[in-house]
Amino acid sequence: MNHKDVVAIVTGGASGLGEACVRELIRKEARAVIVDLDVEKGEKLAADLDPNAIFVKTDVTSEADVAQALKKGVDAFGKINAVINCAGVVNPGKLIGRKGPLSLEAFNKVIQINLVGTLNVIRLAVEAMMNNTPGDEGEKGVIINTASIAAFEGQIGQVAYSASKAGIVGMTLPLAREIADYGIRIVTIAPGIFETPMMAGLPPAVKEDMAKTVPFPKRLGQPAEYARMALHIIENIMLNGCCIRLDGALRMPPR
């Protein structure tokens, strides 16, 4: 897929990994629909990148919100042929904490946003992509999901987060097999420890200690590195139905 032909929905697109993807898309002369709940950041980013980006306030767990975002993208740019799912929350909590067992409400919140929200965007985007004009090899679209290495080596306190990200990994292949009939690919990226707003509140010494656990390079990942991987997936048609670890060979310890 030629980057200049790409019109991408980017969830969680107002900051962190999502913002990096939006900026990389525009740099490659693609167009982007920024999907996020943060209106201030989303509108500012879209204004900075105008006219090749628009912002649509969207709750990824809402069918109506996602359908509206897709429609606005098609109305503005003529089609949607790429999705980059970066929306997500961490919300750590131990199974048995100081106040007792982990609440089902807390667990469900993470599952709903990270896993159900991702599937909600996928199912509605695929329906829209089916109407796209196929490329030379029959491709109509590509979907990129964000998991985490916590899907494989979840730490203590990450039971909800790890379960949500493992679900994203687990649904990648069955979805790839199904939507192949429509000329649509799907790939999941599992990043390691990245310099994102989720990490911003940690003391520098803590982040330095975390960086030392990465075999090479011994630092936190940069959002731009995630974005470059996402753009490579868009252009490389053979990448399909897989999960790519982007982690500097990090394997998370129990704590």
C-alpha positions in Angstrom: 0.0 0.0 0.0 1.4 3.4 -1.0 1.6 5.7 1.9 0.1 8.6 -0.2 -3.1 6.5 -0.7 -3.5 5.8 3.1 -6.4 7.2 5.1 -5.9 5.9 8.6 -8.0 5.9 11.8 -5.7 6.1 14.8 -7.2 5.4 18.1 -5.5 7.0 21.1 -4.2 9.3 18.5 -3.8 12.5 20.5 -0.8 11.4 22.5 1.9 8.8 23.0 2.2 6.0 20.4 -0.9 7.1 18.6 0.3 10.7 18.2 3.6 9.4 16.9 1.8 7.3 14.3 -0.3 10.3 13.2 2.7 12.5 12.8 4.5 9.7 10.8 1.5 9.2 8.6 1.3 12.9 7.7 5.1 13.0 7.2 4.6 10.2 4.6 1.8 12.3 2.9 -0.9 10.0 4.2 -4.1 11.3 5.9 -5.3 10.6 9.4 -8.4 10.6 11.5 -7.4 11.2 15.1 -9.6 9.3 17.5 -9.4 10.1 21.2 -11.3 11.3 24.3 -8.9 14.2 24.9 -10.5 17.0 23.0 -7.9 19.6 23.8 -4.9 17.5 22.6 -6.8 16.0 19.7 -8.0 19.3 18.3 -4.5 20.9 18.7 -2.8 18.1 16.9 -5.3 18.1 14.0 -4.9 21.9 13.7 -1.1 21.5 13.6 -1.5 18.9 10.8 -4.4 20.5 8.9 -5.6 19.8 6.2 -4.4 16.2 6.2 -5.8 15.3 9.7 -9.1 15.6 11.5 -10.0 15.0 15.1 -13.1 13.1 16.2 -13.9 12.7 19.9 -14.5 9.0 20.3 -15.0 6.4 23.0 -13.7 3.2 21.4 -16.2 1.1 23.4 -19.1 3.0 21.9 -20.5 1.6 18.6 -22.1 5.0 17.8 -18.9 6.9 18.4 -16.7 4.6 16.3 -19.3 4.6 13.5 -19.3 8.4 13.5 -15.5 8.6 13.4 -15.4 6.2 10.4 -18.1 8.2 8.6 -16.4 11.5 9.2 -13.2 10.0 7.9 -14.8 8.8 4.8 -16.7 12.1 4.3 -13.4 14.1 4.7 -11.0 11.9 2.8 -13.1 9.5 0.6 -12.3 6.2 2.4 -10.7 4.5 5.4 -8.1 1.8 4.5 -6.0 1.6 7.6 -6.5 1.4 11.3 -3.9 1.8 14.0 -5.4 0.8 17.4 -3.4 2.5 20.2 -6.1 3.4 22.7 -5.7 1.7 26.0 -5.3 2.0 29.8 -3.1 0.3 32.4 -4.9 0.6 35.7 -2.7 -1.8 37.7 -4.1 -3.9 40.6 -3.1 -7.0 42.5 -5.5 -9.9 42.8 -5.5 -9.5 46.5 -4.7 -5.9 47.6 -4.8 -4.0 50.8 -8.6 -3.5 50.4 -9.3 -7.1 49.5 -9.8 -8.9 46.2 -9.4 -7.0 42.9 -12.8 -5.5 42.0 -14.5 -6.9 39.0 -15.3 -3.3 38.0 -11.6 -2.4 37.8 -10.9 -5.6 35.8 -13.8 -5.1 33.5 -12.8 -1.5 32.8 -9.4 -2.5 31.4 -10.9 -5.4 29.4 -13.6 -3.1 27.9 -11.3 -0.4 26.8 -8.2 -2.4 25.7 -9.8 -5.6 24.3 -13.5 -4.9 23.6 -12.7 -1.4 22.4 -10.1 -2.7 20.0 -12.5 -5.3 18.6 -15.3 -2.7 18.3 -13.1 -0.6 16.1 -11.9 -3.6 14.0 -15.4 -4.9 13.3 -16.8 -1.6 12.1 -13.7 -0.7 10.2 -13.6 -4.0 8.3 -17.2 -3.4 7.3 -16.3 0.0 5.9 -13.1 -1.3 4.2 -15.0 -4.1 2.3 -16.3 -1.4 0.0 -12.8 -0.1 -0.9 -11.4 -0.4 -4.4 -8.8 -3.2 -4.2 -5.2 -2.6 -5.0 -3.0 -4.5 -7.5 -3.0 -7.6 -5.3 -6.5 -7.3 -4.1 -5.7 -5.4 -0.8 -8.5 -3.3 0.6 -7.1 -2.4 4.0 -4.8 -3.1 6.9 -5.4 -3.1 10.7 -2.6 -2.7 13.2 -3.3 -3.5 16.9 -1.3 -2.6 20.0 -0.7 -5.4 22.5 2.2 -5.5 24.9 5.0 -7.8 26.0 2.8 -8.1 29.2 0.6 -10.4 27.1 3.5 -12.9 27.4 5.3 -11.9 30.6 2.8 -10.1 32.7 4.1 -8.8 36.0 2.4 -9.0 39.4 -0.3 -6.4 39.5 -0.9 -6.6 35.7 -3.6 -9.4 35.7 -6.2 -7.2 34.0 -3.7 -5.5 31.6 -2.0 -8.7 30.6 -5.4 -10.5 30.0 -6.5 -7.6 27.8 -3.3 -7.6 25.8 -3.2 -11.4 25.5 -6.7 -11.2 24.1 -5.5 -8.9 21.4 -2.7 -11.2 20.5 -5.0 -14.2 20.6 -7.6 -12.8 18.2 -5.0 -11.7 15.6 -4.7 -15.0 13.7 -8.4 -16.0 13.6 -9.3 -12.5 12.4 -6.5 -12.5 9.8 -7.9 -15.8 8.4 -11.4 -14.5 8.3 -10.8 -11.0 6.8 -8.4 -12.4 4.2 -11.4 -13.1 2.1 -12.1 -9.4 2.0 -8.5 -8.4 1.1 -7.8 -7.0 4.5 -4.7 -7.7 6.7 -4.2 -7.5 10.4 -1.0 -7.4 12.5 -0.4 -6.8 16.2 2.6 -5.0 17.6 3.7 -5.9 21.2 5.8 -3.1 22.4 8.1 -3.3 25.5 8.8 -0.3 27.7 8.2 2.9 25.8 8.5 6.6 26.7 4.8 7.4 26.7 2.5 9.5 28.9 1.9 6.4 30.9 5.5 6.5 31.9 5.8 10.3 32.3 4.8 10.3 36.0 7.6 7.9 37.1 10.7 9.4 38.8 13.8 9.6 36.4 15.7 7.1 38.6 12.9 4.5 38.2 12.9 4.9 34.5 16.6 4.6 34.4 16.4 1.3 36.3 13.7 0.1 33.9 15.9 1.0 30.9 18.8 -1.1 32.3 16.7 -4.2 32.1 16.5 -3.9 28.3 19.3 -6.1 26.7 19.9 -3.7 23.8 19.5 -0.8 23.3 19.6 -0.1 27.0 16.9 2.6 27.0 13.2 3.0 26.7 11.6 2.8 23.3 10.6 6.0 21.5 7.1 6.4 20.1 8.6 7.3 16.7 10.1 3.8 16.6 6.7 2.3 17.1 5.3 4.6 14.4 7.9 3.5 11.9 7.0 -0.2 12.6 3.4 0.6 12.0 4.1 2.3 8.7 6.3 -0.6 7.6 3.4 -3.0 8.3 1.2 -0.8 6.1 3.6 -1.0 3.2 4.7 -4.6 3.5 1.8 -6.8 2.3 3.3 -10.0 3.5 3.0 -9.1 7.1 -0.3 -10.6 8.2 -1.8 -12.6 11.1 1.3 -12.2 13.3 2.4 -10.5 16.5 5.7 -8.5 16.3 7.6 -7.8 19.5 9.2 -4.4 19.6 11.1 -4.6 22.9 14.9 -4.7 22.6 14.8 -8.4 23.6 13.3 -7.5 27.0 11.6 -10.3 29.0 9.8 -8.9 31.9 10.6 -10.2 35.4 7.8 -11.1 37.9 8.0 -7.6 39.6 
